[in-house]
């Protein structure tokens, strides 16, 4: 099942994708919450009702996928937890050793944008870099989750572009300031439920293209800390809540590590394709 968030006539909605169409759930299921976070927080049985709409939805609820105005998949997660240097080759291209414990930082909700929305290059820097990543969306509350039970807490997966302002990232010993500029966290296009995907998104291809040129091309088999390990480790410290997002790390090939460096500029189109999840597309614009 593929669920997306979109805007129509200024109203936020959620939809169910069915190939080339989207079922507007505000019409098909008018009593359903209008926000994906609220759906994840509600009764899990709601997901079964949503899935049934592929067959049961009236024609009035069906819209062309190509006409959808996307918004961030989850507008205000309680936590956006990002993992740094989670591919050994990416750590190495930046001159760092492979970590022995996850390198963890956070993003703010104001940084989030949706599929086909503009990534914003801020006025204070021209060092805007791409980072294609797989993101995990939590579906079940948990603390002290074991690796064996970790997958039970996942609602699904999506794609994330952890676009980074590189000079600001290095102004501090902590990376957060360069990682949470407004309008830099592209997120979507859809939540794909776990039942449609390999367990833990193991051994899937991930590729980033900038203006059609392949910049990152890797496989999640190379994750230093796989999804179940991340969930277990993070939940030692914090309660993971429905709608929380774990951004699992980017592979080698980022722009700052190239000779000469490649930074995104206005008009550039960045595409991130992940096997089973689709393609997240964003154009770059100046603030």
SULMOMO-V490907 format. One record per residue. N is the residue number from 0. RES is the residue in one small letter. D_LAST is the distance of its C-alpha to the last C-alpha in Angstrom with 1 decimal. Layout:
BEGIN
N,RES,D_LAST
N,RES,D_LAST
END
This chain:
BEGIN
0,x,35.3
1,x,31.6
2,x,29.7
3,x,26.1
4,x,23.9
5,x,22.7
6,x,22.0
7,x,24.4
8,x,24.4
9,x,22.1
10,x,24.5
11,x,23.8
12,x,26.5
13,x,27.9
14,x,29.6
15,x,32.1
16,x,31.7
17,x,34.9
18,x,34.4
19,x,32.9
20,x,32.7
21,x,31.2
22,x,33.5
23,x,31.9
24,x,33.5
25,x,33.1
26,x,35.8
27,x,37.8
28,x,37.9
29,x,37.2
30,x,38.3
31,x,35.8
32,x,32.8
33,x,29.7
34,x,27.5
35,x,28.0
36,x,28.1
37,x,31.0
38,x,32.8
39,x,32.8
40,x,34.0
41,x,36.8
42,x,40.0
43,x,39.8
44,x,42.1
45,x,39.2
46,x,37.9
47,x,41.3
48,x,41.0
49,x,37.6
50,x,39.1
51,x,42.0
52,x,39.8
53,x,39.5
54,x,43.0
55,x,43.4
56,x,40.3
57,x,41.2
58,x,40.0
59,x,37.9
60,x,35.7
61,x,35.0
62,x,31.8
63,x,30.7
64,x,28.4
65,x,26.5
66,x,25.6
67,x,24.1
68,x,20.6
69,x,19.8
70,x,18.4
71,x,18.5
72,x,22.1
73,x,22.7
74,x,20.3
75,x,21.7
76,x,24.0
77,x,26.1
78,x,25.2
79,x,22.9
80,x,25.0
81,x,24.0
82,x,26.5
83,x,26.0
84,x,28.2
85,x,30.1
86,x,31.0
87,x,33.4
88,x,32.2
89,x,28.6
90,x,30.0
91,x,32.1
92,x,29.4
93,x,27.7
94,x,31.2
95,x,31.9
96,x,34.9
97,x,35.0
98,x,34.5
99,x,37.6
100,x,35.7
101,x,32.3
102,x,29.3
103,x,27.5
104,x,24.2
105,x,22.2
106,x,18.9
107,x,17.8
108,x,17.6
109,x,14.1
110,x,13.0
111,x,14.7
112,x,13.8
113,x,16.6
114,x,18.0
115,x,16.4
116,x,13.1
117,x,9.9
118,x,9.2
119,x,5.6
120,x,5.7
121,x,5.1
122,x,6.0
123,x,9.4
124,x,10.4
125,x,10.9
126,x,13.4
127,x,12.0
128,x,15.3
129,x,16.8
130,x,19.6
131,x,21.7
132,x,23.8
133,x,26.3
134,x,25.8
135,x,28.8
136,x,28.9
137,x,31.7
138,x,34.1
139,x,36.8
140,x,36.8
141,x,38.4
142,x,39.2
143,x,41.3
144,x,40.9
145,x,43.0
146,x,42.0
147,x,44.7
148,x,43.1
149,x,39.4
150,x,39.0
151,x,40.4
152,x,37.4
153,x,34.8
154,x,33.8
155,x,32.1
156,x,29.4
157,x,26.0
158,x,23.5
159,x,20.5
160,x,17.8
161,x,17.5
162,x,14.4
163,x,14.6
164,x,13.1
165,x,16.5
166,x,16.9
167,x,16.1
168,x,18.4
169,x,21.1
170,x,20.8
171,x,23.1
172,x,26.0
173,x,24.3
174,x,21.3
175,x,19.6
176,x,16.9
177,x,15.5
178,x,16.1
179,x,14.5
180,x,10.9
181,x,9.5
182,x,9.1
183,x,10.9
184,x,14.4
185,x,15.5
186,x,18.9
187,x,21.6
188,x,22.7
189,x,26.0
190,x,28.1
191,x,31.2
192,x,34.2
193,x,36.1
194,x,39.3
195,x,37.7
196,x,36.6
197,x,38.4
198,x,39.3
199,x,36.5
200,x,34.6
201,x,36.9
202,x,37.1
203,x,34.3
204,x,32.3
205,x,28.5
206,x,26.7
207,x,23.1
208,x,22.4
209,x,19.6
210,x,20.1
211,x,23.6
212,x,24.6
213,x,25.9
214,x,24.4
215,x,25.9
216,x,29.2
217,x,31.2
218,x,33.3
219,x,33.2
220,x,36.7
221,x,35.3
222,x,33.6
223,x,35.1
224,x,35.0
225,x,35.4
226,x,34.3
227,x,37.6
228,x,37.6
229,x,34.1
230,x,35.0
231,x,38.3
232,x,36.8
233,x,34.0
234,x,36.4
235,x,38.7
236,x,36.2
237,x,34.4
238,x,35.2
239,x,33.2
240,x,32.5
241,x,32.1
242,x,28.5
243,x,27.6
244,x,25.7
245,x,26.8
246,x,24.6
247,x,27.3
248,x,25.9
249,x,24.8
250,x,27.3
251,x,27.6
252,x,25.6
253,x,22.2
254,x,20.3
255,x,20.9
256,x,24.6
257,x,25.1
258,x,26.7
259,x,24.6
260,x,21.6
261,x,19.3
262,x,15.6
263,x,13.2
264,x,11.2
265,x,9.6
266,x,12.5
267,x,14.2
268,x,16.0
269,x,17.1
270,x,20.3
271,x,22.2
272,x,25.8
273,x,28.2
274,x,31.8
275,x,32.7
276,x,29.2
277,x,27.7
278,x,24.4
279,x,20.9
280,x,18.6
281,x,14.8
282,x,12.7
283,x,9.6
284,x,6.6
285,x,3.8
286,x,0.0
END
